[in-house]
Amino acid sequence: MTKICAAFNMTLDGICDHTTGIADQELHQHYADLLRTSDTILYGRKTYQLMEYWKNLVKEPSGVKEMDDFAIVMDNIPKIVFSKTLKEIDWESAKLSDKGLPDKVEELKQQIGKNILVGSRSLIIQLLNLNLIDELQLSIHPIIETKGLEFFENLNVRKDLKLIKTKVFKSGVVTLYYEIKRED
């Protein structure tokens, strides 16, 4: 059975605005490596549209190796987008989901292969509330932002986690890898 893995960036105080954080070469390399160990990534509309930036970087590289490498990996990984407003997508490696989120995730979990990543806050929260995430990877940036979108704002079910690994970056970013504890 495939593992559903949610990965996201946030500040120390839980803010997850995409403009806040340390997007350095080491972090780009980390996420490129994560994408390489996955079969697919799931996005909501807003995050998908933000990630389209990387499609353009493949066509016109930045000259920064880690960013350009990340752009290539991001361009290649299959993406499934959940949206009620988008009618079509023009990124060759992306497609709109043919099912609702819970049904599609249950279908993907039955496949044999690498991890399925969830890269949108809204999808992560929905899947946590539905108990469909197996692993949560949070990259905590050493910033106290004080305002913005709170990562866990709409979580309505308590989650007990087991810390399985940590990774510390030179920038002070710490990635915490948690297994979601399941009730037997």
C-alpha positions in Angstrom: 0.0 0.0 0.0 1.3 3.5 -0.9 2.0 6.0 1.9 0.3 9.4 1.8 2.9 12.0 2.9 2.1 15.7 3.6 5.0 18.1 3.4 4.8 21.8 4.1 6.8 24.9 5.2 5.7 27.1 8.1 7.2 29.6 10.5 7.8 28.9 14.2 4.4 30.4 15.0 2.6 28.3 12.5 2.2 30.8 9.6 2.3 29.2 6.2 2.2 32.1 3.8 4.3 31.3 0.7 6.1 34.6 0.9 7.5 33.8 4.4 10.4 31.5 4.8 14.0 30.7 3.8 14.0 29.4 0.2 17.7 28.8 -0.1 19.6 26.3 -2.2 19.7 23.7 0.6 15.9 23.7 1.0 15.4 23.5 -2.8 17.7 20.5 -2.8 15.7 18.9 0.1 12.4 19.3 -1.7 13.8 18.1 -5.1 15.0 14.9 -3.2 11.6 14.5 -1.7 9.9 14.8 -5.1 12.3 12.2 -6.5 11.1 9.7 -3.9 7.4 10.2 -4.8 5.1 9.1 -7.6 2.7 12.0 -7.6 1.9 15.2 -5.8 -1.6 16.5 -4.9 -2.4 20.2 -5.1 -5.4 22.5 -4.6 -5.9 25.2 -7.2 -4.1 28.0 -5.3 -0.9 26.1 -4.6 -1.0 24.6 -8.1 -1.1 28.0 -9.7 1.8 29.2 -7.4 3.8 26.1 -8.5 3.4 26.9 -12.2 6.3 29.3 -11.6 8.6 26.3 -11.9 7.3 25.3 -15.3 8.5 28.6 -16.6 11.9 28.2 -14.9 12.5 25.0 -16.9 12.1 27.0 -20.1 14.2 29.9 -18.8 16.7 28.6 -16.1 17.7 31.0 -13.4 21.4 29.9 -13.4 21.1 28.7 -9.7 21.7 25.0 -9.9 19.5 23.9 -7.0 16.6 26.1 -8.2 16.9 24.8 -11.8 17.3 21.2 -10.6 14.1 21.6 -8.5 12.3 23.1 -11.5 13.1 20.1 -13.6 12.0 17.6 -10.9 8.8 19.6 -10.3 8.1 19.8 -14.0 8.4 16.0 -14.3 6.5 14.7 -11.3 2.8 13.9 -12.1 0.5 16.4 -10.4 -3.2 15.9 -9.6 -5.1 19.1 -9.0 -8.3 19.4 -7.0 -10.3 22.4 -8.1 -14.0 23.4 -8.5 -13.1 26.4 -10.7 -10.4 25.2 -13.1 -11.7 23.6 -16.2 -8.4 22.8 -17.9 -4.7 22.7 -17.1 -1.9 23.3 -19.6 1.0 21.8 -17.6 1.8 18.5 -19.4 2.6 16.7 -16.1 -0.6 17.8 -14.4 -4.2 16.8 -14.6 -7.5 17.7 -12.9 -8.7 15.0 -10.5 -11.5 12.9 -11.9 -12.8 12.2 -8.3 -13.3 14.0 -5.0 -10.3 14.2 -2.7 -11.2 11.3 -0.3 -12.1 8.9 -3.1 -9.0 9.8 -5.1 -6.7 9.4 -2.1 -8.2 6.1 -1.2 -7.7 5.0 -4.8 -4.0 6.1 -4.8 -3.4 4.4 -1.5 -4.3 1.1 -3.0 -1.6 1.4 -5.7 1.9 -0.1 -5.3 4.7 2.4 -5.7 6.4 5.4 -4.1 4.9 7.9 -1.7 2.1 10.2 -2.8 2.8 13.7 -1.6 0.3 16.3 -0.6 1.6 19.8 -1.1 -1.4 22.1 -0.4 -2.3 23.3 3.0 -6.0 23.0 2.3 -5.7 19.4 1.1 -3.4 18.5 4.1 -6.0 19.8 6.6 -8.9 18.0 4.8 -6.9 14.8 4.7 -5.8 15.1 8.4 -9.5 15.6 9.3 -10.3 12.4 7.3 -7.5 10.5 8.9 -5.9 9.8 5.4 -2.4 11.1 6.0 0.3 8.6 7.0 3.3 11.0 7.5 3.5 14.7 8.1 6.8 16.5 7.3 6.9 20.0 8.6 9.8 22.3 7.7 9.8 24.9 10.5 11.5 28.2 9.5 13.2 30.2 12.3 10.9 33.1 11.9 8.0 34.4 14.0 5.8 36.0 11.5 2.8 37.0 13.8 0.3 37.4 10.9 -0.9 35.4 8.0 -2.5 32.0 7.2 -2.2 29.6 10.2 -1.3 26.1 9.1 -3.5 24.2 11.5 -6.4 26.8 11.6 -9.1 24.4 10.3 -8.0 21.2 11.8 -10.9 19.8 13.8 -9.7 16.5 15.0 -6.9 15.9 17.5 -3.8 14.2 16.1 -1.2 12.3 18.1 2.1 12.2 16.3 5.2 10.1 16.7 8.5 11.9 15.8 10.4 9.5 13.5 13.2 11.8 12.1 14.5 15.3 12.1 16.7 17.2 9.7 18.5 20.5 10.5 19.5 22.9 7.7 22.4 25.5 7.9 19.7 28.2 7.7 18.1 27.1 10.9 15.2 25.4 9.2 14.3 22.2 10.9 12.2 19.5 9.2 10.3 17.3 11.6 9.0 14.0 10.2 6.0 12.6 12.0 4.1 9.4 11.7 0.4 9.9 12.4 -0.6 7.6 15.2 -3.7 5.5 14.5 -6.1 4.3 17.0 -6.3 0.5 17.0 
